[in-house]
Amino acid sequence: MRRVSVEELVKWKDSVRKKDLFLDVGCWSGATVLKMSERCEAYGVDFNRETLKLADKRVADRLRYSDITKSINFDKKFNWALCSEVVEHIEEDGKALKNIAGAIKKGGHLVLTTPRSVRFFEFWDPAWVRWKFGGRERHWHYSLEELERKMSGAGFRILKVSTRGSFKWIVRRWVNVVLQYLFRNDYKVKNSWGNGFVDWVVLAERI
């Protein structure tokens, strides 16, 4: 496992070939699937049936409902999979990772992003705070050791890892939360991740 900058890790897209099969796990309405379709043959799965209904008609037939703790609803083996900000919401995250691994060809790759556990500073994440104060949606934070253990147990080897989310990003995120929930204002402060310390970005190989 090699530590790299976010700028280096996000170049994974340059390695995707035209003949590759790509899967977005937690695809929402399919925006990433639509974008990746310019590079390769792209598909997506999501647990939310309502957001799948919002899909662009150009990719709607390549998106499917899946509970990834049970199965990935495609009879294909993928070269690449993306799972961004998903596993932290799933209590049976180990099962989910194993099913993702089962959908990827040996030697294929998974790009995974998920919140990082920052000791004495977990409250950086408003979603974590909401969960800890009685919110229904789970929002776990992972140490690198825990994440590596779970991914290894599922059949992955982490090749590269980086962190993103600067202190400025945290402040902007909290501003957006206050605007949305306290003032009922839909205005969003633009908020790019950048290099930082609160979110893992992982490139792993299916072994």
N, C-alpha and C positions, 0 to 999 in steps of 0.2 A: 504494500500500500504506500502510495506516494502522495505527499501533501503538495498541492499546486494552487495557483491563483484561480479565482473564479473566471477570469478572462481566458485562461488556458483551458479550463474544464468545459466551458460552454462551446468550445470549438468541436465538441463531439459530433455536431451536425455535419461538419465537413467530411466526416468518415462514412456517412450514410450514402450508399450507392443506389443507383436507379432501380436495380433489380431486388433490393432489400424489401422485406416486410417490416412495417413499423406499427407498434401498438401504443396508444395513449391510454393508460389506466387511470380512470378518473377524468374522462375527456370533457365532462360538462356538456356543452352544446356543440363541441367538435371543432372549435377554432384552430387548435393545434393540428388536428387531423387534416383540416383544409390546407393549412400552411405547409405541412410536411408532404402533402400530396404532390407538391411541386418538385419534390426530391425523389419520392419513392412511392410504393403502394402502402397507403396508411389506413389504419383502422382505429376504433376507439370503443371503450366500454365505460359505463358509469352506473352507479347505484340509484341515481335519481331519474325516474322515468319522465318527470315533468321537464327537466332541462334538456333531455334527449329530444323532446318534441320541438324544441327551438332550433334544431340543427338546420344548417344551410342545406338546401335540397341537393347540392352537389356532392355532399358526403353522407346524407341521412341514411342511405342504405348500407353504409359501412360502420355505423354505430349501433351498439347493442347494449341492452340492459344486462348487467352481471352483478351478482353478489360475490365479490372476489374471495370471500372466506370459504366459498363453496366451489366455485369454478370460474373459469374464463370462458365466456360463451362464444368461442370461435374454434373451429376444427383446423387451425393453422399453427405452424411453428414460426415464430417471429425472429428476425435478426436483431431488432432493436425494440426496447420498450421504455417508455417514460412514465414515471409514477411521481407526480409532483404535488406535494402537500396533501397526501391522502392517508398514509399508514397511521399517522398520529391520531386519526379519528376512529381507528378500528381496534377494539379490545383484543380480538384474535388476530393480531398483526402477523404472527408467525405463520398461521394458516394462509393468510393473504399473500405473503411473500413466497410461500411454497407453490401456490397456484400460479403466481406470476412466473416463477422459475419454470414451472411445467409448460408454460406457453412459449418459452424462449428456446431457440435452438442451442445446443451445446456450443460454446464459443461465441454465442451472441451476447448482447450487452443490455444492461439496465441502467438508466439514469434516474436516480432517486433524489428527491429533495424533501426535507422534513425538519421541523424545529429542533434546535440544539438546546440541551440542558445546560444552563449557565448557573453554576452554584451561587446562591444568595441573590440571584438576579432573574429568577424565573418570571417575575412580574413584568419583564420586558414585553411580554406577549399578552395583549388584552383578551385574546380568545382563551388562553390558559387561565387568566384571572376569572373570567366569566364561568369557566368550567369548575374551578375550585370553589366558587361561591354559589354553587347550586345549578349551574347550567347543565343542560341535558347532553350537549355534544362533547364527547371526549376530545381532549386536545393535549396529547402527551408530548413531552420533550425528551429527546434521546441523548444519552452520552455516546461518544464514539464507540466505547467498549460494548455497550448494549446493542447498538446498531450493527456492529461488526458480528457479534455473536448471533443475532437473529438472522442476518443475511447469510452467514456461513451455514447455519442450520438449515436454511432454505435451499442451499445449493449455489450460492454466489461467492465470488472472491472479489473483494474491493480492490480496484486497481489505482484509482485516484480519488482524493477527497479534498474539498475546499469548504470554506465558510463564507457566507454573505450576510448582508444586513448590518449596515453601519449604525452608529448612535443617531445620526441624523435621520436615517430610515425609521428607527424606532419612534422618534419624536413625531415624525410625520404620520406614522401609523396611528399613534394615540390621538393626534389632532383629528384625523379622519373618523375615528371611533366616537370622539366627543361630538363632532359635527353631526354624525349619523344618529346616535342614540340619545343624546342630550338635547340637541337643537332640531332634530328631525330634518336635517339639511342634507341633500344628496350631493352637495359639492364635494369633490375629492381633491386633496392636495396631491400633485403628481409625486410618485414615490418609487424610484428605481432602487433595486437592491444594492448594487455595488459590492465591493469587498467589505467584509465585516466579520461578525462573530456569533450571530444568533440563529443561523439556518445552515444545515448541512447540505452540500451538493456532492453527490457520490456517483462515480462511474464504476460499475461492477461487471464482472464477466460471469456468465452461466457456465458452471463446471460440471 
